[in-house]
Amino acid sequence: MTTDVLASELPRVHVGDWFDSLVTWCTDNLGWLFDGIGSGIEWAVDNLTDLLNLLPPLGLTVVLALVALLVAGWRLGVFTLVGFALIDSMELWDPAMDTLAQVLVAAVIGVVISIPIGIAAGRNAVVSRITRPVLDFMQTMPAFVYLIPAIFFFHIGAVPGVVATVIFSLPPGVRLTELGIRGVDPEMVEAGEAFGTPPLRVLTRIQIPLAMPSIMAGVNQLIMLALSMVVIAGMVGAGGLGGEVVEGIQRVDISGGFEAGLGVVVLAIYLDRLTGSLGDDRRSVLRTLFSRGMPGPVG
């Protein structure tokens, strides 16, 4: 009872109205910027979708299976053959490719943004203190909330879904990259600096190769969150498997919704195992590229 009285006596803080005013101001004054971003994302998604559909379903399935075989081993290769063949047999190939294109575009944008921020936070305590509360806010905000301003800025379709997906999936990429950079043995860094190695080469030849398992774990989590958010984005007309799931909910179509969800599971397992293997010290192509030419235990 006391709590209710106190609550009624507190002044109303119109945080939502302030945010609404900010979104309106951005829409009125930065429309050119959002149009450019939207056009770029739409171009990337459309072209990647067309690229994925260049080969017939069976042909692309074989290509994806070969990639899985080379990167993660025969088990994932076999799963890829069976899983993507199942998607095609359920007549969900086109929505699956739409979803895969959106996830890949969102993941690339997320990686390009999150890894540099994570590296900066790992090397600078001030940057870390600034980014930590921002990442906490981004991780705890409900996923559906990101769709609201995205619709205002980019209307409906795949673009607001990709934008909301990028924002939603950034935190693990930043956090695990920072964790990996901070986890590098300081003696390795000091040894490189003692030999007169420039700071940029210390970063690219020592810190990043040693932090690569953690960085790739962040990329893995980023992709998984991107996939989950792209499905949610089906509510704003993003299409793909998310649109199929939403349609199944609206029509109370148990079989259609389950099949679309099963397609999402196949994509999730494929992307998870693939990126997980890239983070393995024994398999990581990125680690090999970064560490080439580095002596001793770093190479």
Beta strands, then each sheet from edge to edge (+ up, - down):
end
